[in-house]
Amino acid sequence: MRGLADDLPLMSWLQEHIWPAEKRHVSPDFVRDGTLLACAEMLRGGITCFNDMYFFPDAALESALEAGMRSSHGIIVIEFPSAYAVDAGDYLRKGLELRDRYRDEPLVSFTLAPHAPYTVSDASFRQIATLAAELDLPVHAHVHETDHEVQASLAEHGVRPIERLRRLNLLTPNLISVHSVHLTPDEIALLARHGCSVAHCPSSNLKLASGFAPIAKLANAGVNIALGTDGAASNNRLDMFEEMRLAALVAKAVAGDAQAMPAHAALRAATLGGAQALGLADRIGSITAGKAADLTAVALRGPELAPCFDPVSHLVYAAGREHVTDVWVAGEARVREGKLLNEAFSRLENRARLWQNALGSLAGP
C-alpha cells in the first residue's frame, strides 16, 4: 500500500482508504507478498531485524524466514473482525498458537500487539497485561499518536490513554509505546519510572501531521528510545538511515538545543535501543562478542561522503541506505555488494504490480 493514499490526516487516511483496502484485500497472500517486498527493501537498506504488527502474522513470519531476516511478530489484538480473526479473543488465540509453533526458531520472536487504546477494550488490555507478565513478552501498542486520540480517550474513559494503561497494569519495562507524540511532563516521568520504551517514528509523524515527539525530554528522563519507520503506507520508505537523520534533526528543533539527540544517540536508537525494546539486547543490537553476527557494512566513500571526520556522525547525517554494501544476519550473507542473494526475491516486481492493479481503485486523496 506504499503511496496508496498520501497527504491525508491519520483518521481520514485510515477510515477512507487503508481500512477499506484491507477489508477488501487482506489475505495470507497479501501479507506474504507485502512482507517479502518489505524485507527486500529493508535488507538492501541495512536493516537486519524488524518488529511487525499486522493481520496474518503467520504469513509475515514465513516471508521473513524465507528472506533470512530476524523478525519479531506482533500477536495483534483489536476488537473488530477481519479476514484473519473474528474478535479480540480469536486474535489472541491464533497469535499465541503461532508463538508456540515457532518458539524455538532462532530468528523469530514475538510481542503482544494491542493495536491502540482506541481499538482495544479494558478487558482485552487486562488479559494482555497478565500474559505479558506470565510470558515476559514485550507489548507493542500505538500510544498518544495524535491529539484526537487523547481527546477521544478523555471523552470515553475520563483519562488520557497513558493513565488508562497505567490503571490496567500495562506500564512496565515490557511496554513499547509507539509514536508517543502528545505527552505531558507527568506522562514522560511515568514512562521513565516504569522503564518503558518509546518507538519513535519521525517520518510517519511528520507525514500524517501527528506532531513532534518530545524525544529530548524522554531521553533526559531516561526512557529507552527506539526508532521505527511505521508501515510503508504511512511513510513510503522503510529507511532507517532517513529515520536516524530526521530523528536527530527534529529533536534539535523541538528542544531548541543543537545538542539534543546527538549522532551517537540516534545510532543507538536505531540499533541497541530497538533491541532493548524487543527484549533482545542480550542477542543483537551491538557488535559484541557472544552476540549474533547481525552486521551491516556501509562504504563511506564517494564525493558526497568526503571528507569523513567522525564515522558515527557520517552514518547519521551524511550516509544513506544507498551506501550499504553488505548485510549479514546470524553470520549468513544476505546482501553482497548491494545485491540481494536470496532467490526468494526474484519475482517480487511482478507480484507488486499485480497488487498495484488490484488496489488501484482505492488510491488517491
NUNUNU-386967 format. One line per field, with one value per residue (C-alpha): residue number from 1; x, y, z. Coordinates in nm, 2 decimals. Last residue first. Layout:
// NUNUNU-386967
seq	NUM / ...
X	X / ...
Y	Y / ...
Z	Z / ...
***
This chain:
// NUNUNU-386967
seq	365 / 364 / 363 / 362 / 361 / 360 / 359 / 358 / 357 / 356 / 355 / 354 / 353 / 352 / 351 / 350 / 349 / 348 / 347 / 346 / 345 / 344 / 343 / 342 / 341 / 340 / 339 / 338 / 337 / 336 / 335 / 334 / 333 / 332 / 331 / 330 / 329 / 328 / 327 / 326 / 325 / 324 / 323 / 322 / 321 / 320 / 319 / 318 / 317 / 316 / 315 / 314 / 313 / 312 / 311 / 310 / 309 / 308 / 307 / 306 / 305 / 304 / 303 / 302 / 301 / 300 / 299 / 298 / 297 / 296 / 295 / 294 / 293 / 292 / 291 / 290 / 289 / 288 / 287 / 286 / 285 / 284 / 283 / 282 / 281 / 280 / 279 / 278 / 277 / 276 / 275 / 274 / 273 / 272 / 271 / 270 / 269 / 268 / 267 / 266 / 265 / 264 / 263 / 262 / 261 / 260 / 259 / 258 / 257 / 256 / 255 / 254 / 253 / 252 / 251 / 250 / 249 / 248 / 247 / 246 / 245 / 244 / 243 / 242 / 241 / 240 / 239 / 238 / 237 / 236 / 235 / 234 / 233 / 232 / 231 / 230 / 229 / 228 / 227 / 226 / 225 / 224 / 223 / 222 / 221 / 220 / 219 / 218 / 217 / 216 / 215 / 214 / 213 / 212 / 211 / 210 / 209 / 208 / 207 / 206 / 205 / 204 / 203 / 202 / 201 / 200 / 199 / 198 / 197 / 196 / 195 / 194 / 193 / 192 / 191 / 190 / 189 / 188 / 187 / 186 / 185 / 184 / 183 / 182 / 181 / 180 / 179 / 178 / 177 / 176 / 175 / 174 / 173 / 172 / 171 / 170 / 169 / 168 / 167 / 166 / 165 / 164 / 163 / 162 / 161 / 160 / 159 / 158 / 157 / 156 / 155 / 154 / 153 / 152 / 151 / 150 / 149 / 148 / 147 / 146 / 145 / 144 / 143 / 142 / 141 / 140 / 139 / 138 / 137 / 136 / 135 / 134 / 133 / 132 / 131 / 130 / 129 / 128 / 127 / 126 / 125 / 124 / 123 / 122 / 121 / 120 / 119 / 118 / 117 / 116 / 115 / 114 / 113 / 112 / 111 / 110 / 109 / 108 / 107 / 106 / 105 / 104 / 103 / 102 / 101 / 100 / 99 / 98 / 97 / 96 / 95 / 94 / 93 / 92 / 91 / 90 / 89 / 88 / 87 / 86 / 85 / 84 / 83 / 82 / 81 / 80 / 79 / 78 / 77 / 76 / 75 / 74 / 73 / 72 / 71 / 70 / 69 / 68 / 67 / 66 / 65 / 64 / 63 / 62 / 61 / 60 / 59 / 58 / 57 / 56 / 55 / 54 / 53 / 52 / 51 / 50 / 49 / 48 / 47 / 46 / 45 / 44 / 43 / 42 / 41 / 40 / 39 / 38 / 37 / 36 / 35 / 34 / 33 / 32 / 31 / 30 / 29 / 28 / 27 / 26 / 25 / 24 / 23 / 22 / 21 / 20 / 19 / 18 / 17 / 16 / 15 / 14 / 13 / 12 / 11 / 10 / 9 / 8 / 7 / 6 / 5 / 4 / 3 / 2 / 1
X	-0.67 / -0.57 / -0.58 / -0.87 / -0.93 / -0.56 / -0.56 / -0.59 / -0.36 / -0.10 / -0.12 / -0.04 / 0.24 / 0.39 / 0.38 / 0.57 / 0.83 / 0.88 / 0.97 / 1.34 / 1.31 / 1.30 / 1.62 / 1.81 / 2.14 / 2.02 / 2.28 / 2.44 / 2.79 / 2.67 / 2.34 / 2.21 / 2.53 / 2.48 / 2.65 / 2.32 / 2.20 / 2.47 / 2.45 / 2.69 / 2.72 / 2.51 / 2.58 / 2.24 / 2.09 / 2.22 / 2.53 / 2.56 / 2.39 / 2.35 / 2.62 / 2.86 / 2.83 / 2.92 / 3.21 / 3.36 / 3.60 / 3.49 / 3.58 / 3.42 / 3.08 / 2.92 / 3.25 / 3.25 / 3.34 / 3.20 / 3.10 / 2.85 / 2.87 / 2.58 / 2.60 / 2.38 / 2.65 / 2.46 / 2.60 / 2.89 / 3.15 / 2.98 / 2.89 / 2.57 / 2.19 / 2.16 / 2.15 / 2.14 / 1.96 / 1.67 / 1.39 / 1.22 / 1.27 / 1.63 / 1.69 / 1.54 / 1.76 / 2.06 / 2.03 / 1.84 / 1.81 / 2.19 / 2.26 / 2.04 / 2.22 / 2.56 / 2.46 / 2.34 / 1.98 / 1.97 / 2.30 / 2.16 / 1.90 / 1.57 / 1.41 / 1.18 / 1.44 / 1.71 / 1.48 / 1.37 / 1.73 / 1.83 / 1.51 / 1.52 / 1.88 / 1.81 / 1.48 / 1.64 / 1.91 / 1.65 / 1.47 / 1.14 / 1.02 / 0.66 / 0.59 / 0.23 / 0.17 / 0.53 / 0.45 / 0.58 / 0.95 / 1.07 / 1.34 / 1.40 / 1.43 / 1.48 / 1.33 / 1.59 / 1.42 / 1.67 / 1.58 / 1.21 / 1.27 / 1.50 / 1.24 / 0.94 / 0.75 / 0.66 / 0.31 / 0.06 / 0.09 / 0.05 / 0.37 / 0.56 / 0.46 / 0.53 / 0.88 / 0.96 / 0.86 / 0.99 / 0.94 / 0.93 / 1.04 / 0.90 / 1.11 / 0.82 / 0.96 / 1.06 / 0.71 / 0.56 / 0.80 / 0.71 / 0.35 / 0.40 / 0.58 / 0.28 / 0.29 / 0.15 / 0.39 / 0.42 / 0.48 / 0.49 / 0.49 / 0.69 / 0.58 / 0.77 / 0.95 / 0.61 / 0.32 / 0.05 / -0.11 / -0.46 / -0.45 / -0.13 / -0.28 / -0.57 / -0.32 / -0.13 / -0.45 / -0.57 / -0.85 / -1.23 / -1.28 / -1.48 / -1.44 / -1.08 / -0.99 / -1.13 / -0.92 / -0.60 / -0.67 / -0.75 / -0.42 / -0.25 / 0.00 / -0.06 / 0.00 / 0.03 / 0.10 / 0.37 / 0.38 / 0.70 / 0.67 / 0.77 / 0.53 / 0.34 / 0.38 / 0.29 / 0.00 / -0.15 / -0.11 / -0.27 / -0.57 / -0.62 / -0.59 / -0.85 / -1.10 / -1.02 / -1.11 / -0.88 / -0.94 / -0.90 / -0.62 / -0.41 / -0.33 / -0.28 / 0.04 / 0.18 / 0.54 / 0.71 / 1.05 / 1.18 / 1.54 / 1.63 / 1.31 / 1.24 / 0.91 / 0.78 / 0.47 / 0.40 / 0.42 / 0.18 / -0.07 / -0.04 / -0.12 / -0.43 / -0.56 / -0.51 / -0.68 / -0.97 / -1.01 / -1.01 / -1.28 / -1.35 / -1.00 / -0.79 / -1.04 / -1.12 / -1.34 / -1.32 / -1.18 / -0.81 / -0.53 / -0.22 / 0.03 / 0.31 / 0.59 / 0.96 / 1.18 / 1.54 / 1.57 / 1.66 / 1.41 / 1.22 / 1.22 / 1.07 / 0.82 / 0.70 / 0.67 / 0.46 / 0.22 / 0.19 / 0.13 / -0.20 / -0.31 / -0.05 / 0.21 / 0.57 / 0.91 / 1.21 / 1.56 / 1.86 / 1.81 / 2.10 / 1.90 / 1.92 / 1.78 / 1.49 / 1.38 / 1.39 / 1.22 / 0.94 / 0.87 / 0.86 / 0.62 / 0.39 / 0.39 / 0.31 / 0.06 / -0.14 / -0.11 / -0.23 / -0.53 / -0.62 / -0.78 / -1.13 / -1.13 / -0.77 / -0.84 / -1.14 / -0.92 / -0.65 / -0.85 / -1.14 / -1.11 / -0.73 / -0.62 / -0.91 / -0.81 / -0.44 / -0.46 / -0.41 / -0.13 / -0.09 / -0.33 / -0.19 / 0.17 / 0.30 / 0.00
Y	1.16 / 0.88 / 0.50 / 0.28 / 0.18 / 0.09 / -0.19 / -0.49 / -0.33 / -0.24 / -0.60 / -0.74 / -0.49 / -0.60 / -0.96 / -0.88 / -0.68 / -0.96 / -1.24 / -1.30 / -1.21 / -1.56 / -1.62 / -1.48 / -1.30 / -0.94 / -0.72 / -0.41 / -0.55 / -0.87 / -0.87 / -1.17 / -1.32 / -1.55 / -1.46 / -1.45 / -1.20 / -1.05 / -0.74 / -0.60 / -0.27 / -0.01 / 0.33 / 0.36 / 0.33 / 0.68 / 0.85 / 1.21 / 1.30 / 0.97 / 0.74 / 1.04 / 1.14 / 0.79 / 0.78 / 1.11 / 1.32 / 1.20 / 1.41 / 1.32 / 1.15 / 1.30 / 1.27 / 0.89 / 0.66 / 0.57 / 0.22 / 0.09 / -0.28 / -0.41 / -0.68 / -0.93 / -1.16 / -1.29 / -1.18 / -1.37 / -1.10 / -0.76 / -0.57 / -0.41 / -0.46 / -0.84 / -1.13 / -0.98 / -0.67 / -0.89 / -0.78 / -0.60 / -0.26 / -0.34 / -0.45 / -0.13 / 0.08 / -0.13 / -0.04 / 0.25 / 0.42 / 0.37 / 0.54 / 0.84 / 0.86 / 0.85 / 1.12 / 1.37 / 1.36 / 1.72 / 1.91 / 2.17 / 2.27 / 2.43 / 2.11 / 2.08 / 2.18 / 1.96 / 1.66 / 1.72 / 1.69 / 1.38 / 1.19 / 1.30 / 1.17 / 0.84 / 0.79 / 0.85 / 0.60 / 0.36 / 0.35 / 0.16 / 0.43 / 0.54 / 0.66 / 0.59 / 0.31 / 0.19 / 0.09 / 0.27 / 0.36 / 0.28 / 0.40 / 0.30 / 0.53 / 0.40 / 0.65 / 0.80 / 1.14 / 1.32 / 1.08 / 1.15 / 1.52 / 1.51 / 1.30 / 1.52 / 1.37 / 1.63 / 1.62 / 1.38 / 1.57 / 1.24 / 1.28 / 1.43 / 1.15 / 0.89 / 1.03 / 1.07 / 0.72 / 0.70 / 0.37 / 0.46 / 0.21 / 0.17 / 0.15 / 0.22 / 0.55 / 0.67 / 0.62 / 0.79 / 1.08 / 1.14 / 1.12 / 1.38 / 1.61 / 1.59 / 1.37 / 1.41 / 1.23 / 0.88 / 0.72 / 0.35 / 0.29 / -0.04 / -0.17 / -0.46 / -0.24 / -0.19 / 0.05 / -0.21 / -0.25 / -0.16 / 0.16 / 0.26 / 0.19 / 0.43 / 0.69 / 0.65 / 0.69 / 1.02 / 0.98 / 1.02 / 0.69 / 0.80 / 1.18 / 1.17 / 0.89 / 1.08 / 1.38 / 1.17 / 1.00 / 1.34 / 1.48 / 1.21 / 0.92 / 0.91 / 0.53 / 0.28 / -0.05 / -0.32 / -0.52 / -0.71 / -1.07 / -1.20 / -1.50 / -1.45 / -1.07 / -1.01 / -1.26 / -1.07 / -0.73 / -0.87 / -1.01 / -0.67 / -0.49 / -0.72 / -0.64 / -0.27 / -0.27 / -0.23 / 0.00 / 0.34 / 0.23 / 0.11 / -0.21 / -0.45 / -0.62 / -0.89 / -0.93 / -1.22 / -1.37 / -1.53 / -1.58 / -1.86 / -2.07 / -2.24 / -2.05 / -2.11 / -2.33 / -2.19 / -1.83 / -1.92 / -2.07 / -1.75 / -1.54 / -1.75 / -1.74 / -1.36 / -1.28 / -1.51 / -1.35 / -1.00 / -1.09 / -1.26 / -1.33 / -1.30 / -1.18 / -0.91 / -0.86 / -0.55 / -0.55 / -0.55 / -0.77 / -0.84 / -1.10 / -0.89 / -1.06 / -1.00 / -1.07 / -1.17 / -1.18 / -1.48 / -1.38 / -1.71 / -1.67 / -1.32 / -1.44 / -1.72 / -1.48 / -1.24 / -1.52 / -1.64 / -1.27 / -1.29 / -0.93 / -0.68 / -0.56 / -0.60 / -0.57 / -0.57 / -0.72 / -0.70 / -0.35 / -0.25 / -0.07 / -0.36 / -0.58 / -0.34 / -0.31 / -0.68 / -0.75 / -0.50 / -0.68 / -1.01 / -0.86 / -0.74 / -1.07 / -1.27 / -1.02 / -1.01 / -1.39 / -1.45 / -1.23 / -0.86 / -0.74 / -0.59 / -0.51 / -0.41 / -0.16 / -0.02 / 0.01 / 0.19 / 0.44 / 0.62 / 0.52 / 0.51 / 0.80 / 1.01 / 0.92 / 0.99 / 1.32 / 1.30 / 1.38 / 1.03 / 0.75 / 0.44 / 0.56 / 0.23 / 0.00
Z	-0.18 / -0.43 / -0.44 / -0.37 / -0.74 / -0.77 / -0.51 / -0.76 / -1.02 / -0.76 / -0.62 / -0.96 / -1.00 / -0.67 / -0.78 / -1.10 / -0.90 / -0.65 / -0.89 / -0.79 / -0.42 / -0.29 / -0.48 / -0.19 / -0.26 / -0.26 / -0.44 / -0.29 / -0.30 / -0.12 / 0.07 / 0.28 / 0.40 / 0.69 / 1.02 / 1.22 / 0.96 / 0.73 / 0.52 / 0.26 / 0.06 / 0.23 / 0.07 / -0.10 / 0.25 / 0.32 / 0.45 / 0.56 / 0.89 / 1.08 / 0.94 / 0.89 / 1.25 / 1.35 / 1.11 / 1.25 / 1.04 / 0.70 / 0.40 / 0.17 / 0.19 / -0.12 / -0.31 / -0.28 / 0.01 / 0.35 / 0.23 / 0.49 / 0.61 / 0.81 / 1.07 / 1.25 / 1.39 / 1.69 / 2.03 / 2.21 / 2.15 / 2.10 / 1.79 / 1.91 / 1.87 / 1.90 / 2.15 / 2.50 / 2.37 / 2.25 / 2.48 / 2.20 / 2.35 / 2.42 / 2.06 / 1.93 / 2.16 / 2.06 / 1.69 / 1.55 / 1.89 / 1.94 / 1.61 / 1.71 / 2.05 / 1.88 / 1.64 / 1.91 / 2.02 / 2.16 / 2.13 / 1.89 / 2.15 / 2.07 / 2.20 / 1.90 / 1.65 / 1.80 / 1.82 / 1.46 / 1.33 / 1.53 / 1.45 / 1.09 / 1.04 / 1.22 / 1.04 / 0.70 / 0.77 / 0.89 / 0.56 / 0.52 / 0.28 / 0.19 / 0.54 / 0.61 / 0.36 / 0.40 / 0.76 / 1.07 / 1.02 / 1.38 / 1.60 / 1.97 / 2.27 / 2.62 / 2.86 / 3.10 / 3.17 / 2.95 / 2.67 / 2.70 / 2.72 / 2.41 / 2.23 / 2.28 / 1.98 / 1.72 / 1.57 / 1.40 / 1.07 / 0.89 / 0.70 / 1.00 / 1.25 / 0.98 / 0.92 / 1.29 / 1.41 / 1.77 / 1.94 / 2.31 / 2.58 / 2.93 / 3.24 / 3.48 / 3.62 / 3.27 / 3.12 / 3.42 / 3.41 / 3.04 / 3.14 / 3.41 / 3.17 / 2.93 / 2.62 / 2.27 / 2.04 / 2.19 / 1.85 / 1.97 / 2.34 / 2.36 / 2.71 / 2.86 / 3.11 / 3.27 / 3.22 / 3.12 / 3.47 / 3.36 / 3.57 / 3.40 / 3.05 / 3.13 / 3.26 / 2.93 / 2.73 / 2.89 / 3.14 / 3.16 / 2.96 / 2.66 / 2.64 / 2.78 / 2.54 / 2.24 / 2.34 / 2.35 / 2.02 / 1.86 / 1.99 / 1.78 / 1.84 / 2.21 / 2.21 / 1.93 / 2.10 / 2.12 / 2.45 / 2.51 / 2.63 / 2.97 / 2.93 / 3.27 / 3.29 / 2.92 / 2.96 / 3.25 / 3.09 / 2.77 / 2.96 / 3.13 / 2.79 / 2.64 / 2.92 / 2.90 / 2.53 / 2.23 / 1.93 / 2.08 / 2.31 / 2.02 / 1.82 / 2.11 / 2.00 / 2.23 / 2.11 / 1.95 / 1.85 / 1.54 / 1.40 / 1.65 / 1.58 / 1.92 / 1.99 / 1.64 / 1.70 / 2.05 / 1.91 / 1.63 / 1.88 / 2.09 / 1.78 / 1.69 / 2.05 / 2.08 / 1.75 / 1.84 / 2.18 / 2.03 / 1.78 / 1.45 / 1.32 / 1.00 / 0.74 / 0.99 / 1.30 / 1.53 / 1.88 / 1.80 / 1.93 / 1.72 / 1.83 / 1.70 / 1.52 / 1.60 / 1.30 / 1.20 / 0.83 / 0.61 / 0.33 / 0.36 / 0.73 / 0.70 / 0.45 / 0.67 / 0.97 / 0.76 / 0.66 / 1.03 / 1.13 / 0.94 / 1.03 / 1.13 / 1.39 / 1.28 / 1.46 / 1.23 / 1.23 / 0.98 / 0.84 / 0.61 / 0.34 / 0.10 / 0.38 / 0.45 / 0.09 / 0.03 / 0.36 / 0.27 / -0.06 / 0.13 / 0.38 / 0.11 / -0.07 / 0.25 / 0.38 / 0.05 / 0.01 / 0.37 / 0.30 / 0.32 / 0.00 / 0.05 / 0.42 / 0.40 / 0.12 / 0.31 / 0.63 / 0.44 / 0.23 / 0.40 / 0.76 / 0.79 / 0.58 / 0.71 / 1.07 / 1.02 / 0.82 / 0.44 / 0.21 / 0.06 / -0.01 / -0.19 / -0.18 / -0.04 / 0.00
***
